[in-house]
Amino acid sequence: MCTEDEDNLLQGINSYRNSLKLPALFKNGKADCLAEEIADELEEEPCTSSTNGANIVSSSTTQLTDLLKHLKKCKIDVNTTVDGIIMPICVPKLVPTLVLTNYTHTSYARYLNSSKYTGVGVGSEDDWMVVVLSTNTTGGSFSSAMSLVSKVGLGHCLVSLLLGLFYVMVS
């Protein structure tokens, strides 16, 4: 379910990409599902932020303990998905300009500046906003259904995650 904050952020990100002569990101249903699930998980995490001029940049060491569960719920196969970025931020009251600034003027900008990423999912809960980027490649589109191996091979899944299946970025 999209909120106005999420829609505004996506519009802002696509305007930012347009200014760089990059194509707009298109909604990816599975990335959207994953972003919502992660935002729900982070909802209870404290929002520890420091003011840096006009920007609020999240500083957190949040671990996504339920990532495998979220991937399964969103039908993202961890055995074939090798390309995607999860970018959570925390901004008190999700002030729109500060949320967008956290994505366009921090280390996250390098991912938004890349033409490699074509799909996006956005989720939010309380002070947390989560953007998940996907590619149009086989390993990054999230289009594969869950396989039997991924349901029973949790050891393999955990190793895959540790080797960089997803980059979870927290600035």
GINOR-V73526 format. One record per residue. PHI is phi in whole degrees, -180 to 180 (NA if undefined). OMEGA is omega in whole degrees, -180 to 180 (none if undefined). Layout:
# GINOR-V73526
<<PHI	OMEGA> <PHI	OMEGA>>
This chain:
# GINOR-V73526
<<NA	-179> <-85	174> <-106	177> <-61	178> <-59	-180> <-67	178> <-61	179> <-64	178> <-64	180> <-61	177> <-62	179> <-65	178> <-64	180> <-69	174> <-65	177> <-61	179> <-64	177> <-61	179> <-65	177> <-95	-179> <65	177> <-105	178> <-69	178> <-65	173> <-81	179> <-103	179> <-61	176> <-116	-174> <-58	-179> <-73	175> <-65	178> <-63	178> <-59	-179> <-64	179> <-61	179> <-65	-180> <-63	-180> <-68	177> <-61	177> <-61	180> <-65	-177> <-79	-174> <-47	-177> <-87	179> <-71	178> <-68	179> <-97	179> <-99	-176> <-130	175> <-124	-180> <-83	179> <-128	-174> <67	-180> <-89	-174> <-102	169> <-112	-179> <-112	-180> <-68	172> <-129	-175> <-148	175> <-112	-177> <-58	175> <-103	178> <-91	-175> <-69	-178> <-105	-176> <-57	180> <-60	178> <-63	180> <-66	179> <-61	180> <-64	-179> <-61	-178> <-89	178> <58	175> <-104	-176> <-80	-179> <-70	179> <-82	-179> <-118	-180> <-94	-178> <-122	-175> <-142	178> <179	-179> <-129	175> <-111	-175> <-127	177> <-90	172> <-136	177> <-130	178> <-134	179> <-52	179> <64	180> <45	177> <-59	-171> <-52	-178> <-66	179> <-73	177> <-63	-180> <-61	179> <-61	178> <-64	178> <-91	-173> <-98	-177> <-127	176> <-130	180> <-62	177> <-66	-176> <-58	-178> <-61	178> <-78	177> <-68	180> <-81	-176> <-95	177> <-73	179> <-61	-177> <-91	-176> <-124	-177> <-118	-177> <-150	169> <-131	-178> <-134	177> <-140	179> <-148	174> <-151	180> <50	-177> <-93	-176> <-103	172> <-124	180> <-127	174> <-116	176> <-118	179> <-102	177> <-129	178> <-111	176> <-100	178> <-88	178> <-58	-178> <-83	-177> <-131	-177> <-88	-178> <64	-174> <-82	-179> <-72	176> <-78	178> <-62	177> <-98	178> <-60	-180> <-60	-177> <-71	179> <-76	-177> <-107	-176> <-99	-177> <-62	177> <-60	178> <-63	-180> <-63	-179> <-63	178> <-61	179> <-59	179> <-64	-180> <-67	180> <-85	173> <104	177> <-54	175> <-126	171> <-94	176> <-100	-176> <-103	173> <-129	-179> <-89	none>>
